[in-house]
Amino acid sequence: MGRLTSFLQTEFSRQLPTGWSCRSEVQVLPEELSDILGYSSRADVLLEREEDHRKLWIEFEVSRADPVANHAKFATTHLFQAQQTNDAFISMVSSHVARGRRNLAANTIALMREIGMNAFQTVLLPQLSPKNIKRINHLSEQSIVNEFLDIKAEILRAIAVSESVLDLQDRRLHFVGDFLEIFLNLRQWNHEILHDPTARDKWGQRTITYFVFDPYSKQFAPSKFCAYSGIWNHQESISPLPVSQSPKSVMTIDFYVMLDGVYKNFDGRRARIHLTDCLGMMAIDAKQEENLAQSFEKWSEIFEDSIRVHPKGPIFLLPPSWFK
């Protein structure tokens, strides 16, 4: 059995920011109800902020074959005992979980939000390859100490993606937590600019330096557009949201234009730092990657009426090399 989860439980408790407490293996439902259901929902760690009793129920998905199982347990728990408005479920998924499975889990987060839950997914130890995750998971806890993992960064990431950057009347602005959110935002930008004249006119033409690159679609998009999501406030019913209110919480050009230049928290520099320092994306100068630069040149020709590249040239943000 792997040791990384128990190590993380110990270290999360030991390296907490001031004003937070931590418990491990916390059961969500009363024992009596768990007996009736035949399963129990336990959080690997429960972080609680002392000043407002905000609780973060965190699951570490180190190498699970089916990470969606924990999402489902917490979602069905909500049917019997509604999640408190100040609480959040956070799934932290390592590189050892296959891309399709992590993306299925990320889409399940959208379903959890539709039934009124605060739910988030983010990366776990993004600097580590699947091979290294597997190796470390089979070490003793004392040996894992010698790997010098940056546990404080893991704690701060969980807090960062679950805290709103901006609270509006109808929704909350958050930093994205997972690569699927980034690439869905990228897809949305390309689709709107190409197919929606109204959105294209609202966007106008903007000078951009940093571009996210999706290695699967081979498309690019401005990094600031990719770094934020708009999560709609809880609905009274779980009926489908209008198309304009995507359950995937993707950024839209209409929402972007409404925020840009009005709210200082909606900031391009913060967006870039979140993508690179927090989520582990790699910043690559166009001069370093000739093939990528050529792909960008072809792409940018299509969007020349909407994008001006900064005179210093573009910088590309790519997912970690393990993201395959």
PyMOL commands that set and color helices and strands:
alter all, ss='L'
color gray80, all
select helices_A, chain A and resi 4-14+31-37+68-80+99-114+130-137+141-145+151-162+179-195+197-203+223-226+253-259+268-278+286-288+290-302
alter helices_A, ss='H'
color red, helices_A
select strands_A, chain A and resi 20-27+42-49+55-61+87-93+119-123+166-167+171-175+206-208+210-213+220-222+228-232+282-285+307-309+315-318
alter strands_A, ss='S'
color yellow, strands_A
deselect
rebuild
show_as cartoon
